[in-house]
């Protein structure tokens, strides 16, 4: 009998849909206000705010839509997204996807533990490897709208894992991250966040 987490891996690989087009040049013009928090090249200097450089267009557009709809609750992002059209979101996504991520290095104290979980999971606890959905280099899965994790601030990634674990961050129609994060210890979340911070 196959472990239950095999189903998670299949869901990650099959969840792709048609990609919609954004205009990166138009997105660059619209991104000026985004630069205040996320950096002019999409590389945030504040570890609590995500870097968007290299993030998948579809994921960015989807998250902006969730902020606009109030599904994803964030007092800073919701007002920023409210006036955006669907095309604005795609354009911003295209712009940031074209930027080069330039983050910090992994913490030498714990990245190896994070690497082990990221690449191999933990079969005994039915924890799938993160690599299945987020890719070997942390580039994510654009068509499936699974985010790139490479070079992301460890502080931000850790906070998101905590939010998934306590169900304050939800993924509409997809409970994979809540189910996974709820099985991780605090130390494992920190180790994974450290490892992905160092991915390029």
C-alpha positions in Angstrom: 0.0 0.0 0.0 1.3 3.4 -0.9 1.8 6.0 1.9 -1.0 8.6 2.1 1.4 11.4 1.2 1.8 10.0 -2.3 -1.6 11.5 -3.0 -0.2 14.9 -2.0 2.6 14.5 -4.5 0.2 13.6 -7.3 -2.0 16.6 -6.5 1.1 18.9 -6.7 2.1 17.5 -10.1 -1.4 17.5 -11.6 -2.7 20.9 -10.4 -1.5 22.8 -13.4 -3.9 24.8 -15.6 -3.6 27.2 -18.5 -1.3 30.2 -17.9 -2.6 33.7 -18.5 -0.4 36.4 -19.9 0.8 39.4 -18.1 2.8 42.3 -19.6 6.1 42.7 -17.7 6.7 46.2 -19.1 3.3 47.4 -18.0 3.8 45.7 -14.6 7.1 47.6 -14.2 5.2 50.9 -14.5 2.5 49.7 -12.0 5.0 48.4 -9.5 6.4 51.7 -8.2 4.2 51.6 -5.1 5.1 48.0 -4.5 8.8 48.9 -4.3 8.3 50.7 -1.0 7.9 47.4 0.8 9.1 44.7 -1.6 12.1 46.6 -3.0 12.4 48.2 -6.4 13.7 44.9 -7.9 11.4 42.8 -5.9 14.0 42.0 -3.2 12.6 43.2 0.1 15.0 44.5 2.7 12.6 43.9 5.5 12.6 40.2 6.4 9.0 40.4 7.5 7.9 41.4 4.0 8.3 38.9 1.2 10.6 39.3 -1.7 8.8 39.0 -5.0 11.7 38.7 -7.4 11.5 35.5 -9.3 8.1 34.6 -7.9 5.7 33.0 -10.4 3.4 35.3 -12.2 0.3 33.1 -11.5 1.0 32.9 -7.8 1.4 36.6 -7.4 -1.8 37.3 -9.4 -3.7 34.7 -7.3 -2.5 36.1 -4.0 -3.4 39.7 -5.0 -6.8 38.4 -5.9 -7.2 36.8 -2.5 -6.1 40.0 -0.8 -8.6 42.0 -2.9 -11.4 39.5 -2.0 -10.5 39.6 1.7 -9.9 35.9 1.7 -6.3 36.5 2.7 -6.4 38.9 5.6 -3.5 41.4 5.7 -4.2 45.1 6.7 -1.3 46.3 4.6 -2.0 44.4 1.4 -5.8 44.4 1.3 -6.0 48.2 0.6 -3.2 47.9 -2.0 -5.0 45.2 -3.9 -8.5 46.6 -3.8 -8.1 48.8 -6.9 -6.3 46.3 -9.0 -7.9 44.8 -12.1 -7.2 41.2 -13.1 -4.9 42.5 -15.8 -3.0 44.7 -13.3 -2.4 41.6 -11.2 -1.1 39.6 -14.1 1.1 42.5 -15.2 2.6 42.9 -11.7 3.2 39.1 -11.6 4.9 39.1 -14.9 7.2 42.0 -13.9 8.3 40.4 -10.6 8.7 37.0 -12.1 11.3 38.5 -14.5 13.4 39.9 -11.6 16.3 38.1 -10.2 16.1 36.9 -6.5 19.0 38.0 -4.3 18.4 36.9 -0.8 20.4 36.0 2.3 22.3 32.8 2.9 21.0 29.9 4.9 21.8 29.7 8.6 24.7 27.2 9.0 23.2 26.0 12.3 20.1 24.4 10.9 20.0 24.4 7.1 21.0 20.7 6.8 18.0 19.6 8.8 15.8 21.8 6.5 17.4 20.3 3.4 16.6 16.8 4.6 12.9 17.6 5.0 12.7 19.7 1.9 14.2 17.0 -0.3 13.1 13.8 1.4 10.2 14.6 3.7 9.5 12.2 6.5 7.6 9.0 5.5 6.9 7.9 9.0 4.9 11.1 9.7 3.5 11.1 6.2 5.3 14.4 5.5 5.9 14.8 1.8 9.0 16.4 0.5 8.6 20.1 -0.2 10.5 19.5 -3.5 7.4 17.8 -4.9 5.5 21.1 -5.2 8.2 23.7 -4.9 10.8 22.1 -7.1 14.5 21.1 -6.5 15.7 24.6 -6.7 12.7 26.2 -4.9 11.3 27.7 -8.1 7.8 26.5 -7.5 5.3 25.4 -10.0 4.0 28.3 -12.0 1.0 26.7 -13.8 -0.2 25.2 -10.5 0.4 28.5 -8.7 2.7 26.9 -6.2 5.1 29.6 -5.0 8.8 29.8 -5.5 10.6 29.6 -2.1 14.2 30.2 -3.2 15.9 33.3 -1.6 12.8 34.1 0.4 13.4 35.7 3.8 13.6 32.9 6.5 11.6 35.2 8.9 8.8 35.5 6.4 8.7 31.8 5.4 8.7 30.8 9.1 5.8 33.1 9.8 3.8 31.7 6.9 4.4 28.1 8.0 3.2 29.1 11.5 0.1 30.7 9.9 -0.6 27.6 7.9 -0.1 25.4 10.9 -2.7 27.3 13.0 -5.0 27.8 10.1 -4.9 31.6 10.1 -3.6 31.3 6.5 -5.7 29.2 4.2 -5.3 28.1 0.6 -8.8 28.1 -1.0 -9.7 24.7 -2.4 -6.3 23.2 -1.2 -5.5 22.2 2.3 -2.1 20.7 1.5 -0.1 23.4 3.3 -2.2 23.4 6.5 -2.0 19.6 6.7 1.8 19.6 6.2 2.6 22.6 8.4 0.6 21.3 11.3 2.9 18.2 11.5 6.1 20.3 11.6 7.8 21.2 14.9 8.8 24.8 15.5 12.5 23.8 14.9 11.6 22.1 11.7 9.8 25.2 10.4 12.8 27.3 11.2 15.2 24.8 9.5 13.1 24.7 6.4 12.8 28.5 6.3 16.6 28.7 6.6 17.2 26.2 3.9 14.9 27.8 1.4 16.4 31.2 2.1 19.7 29.9 0.8 18.3 28.3 -2.3 19.2 29.9 -5.7 
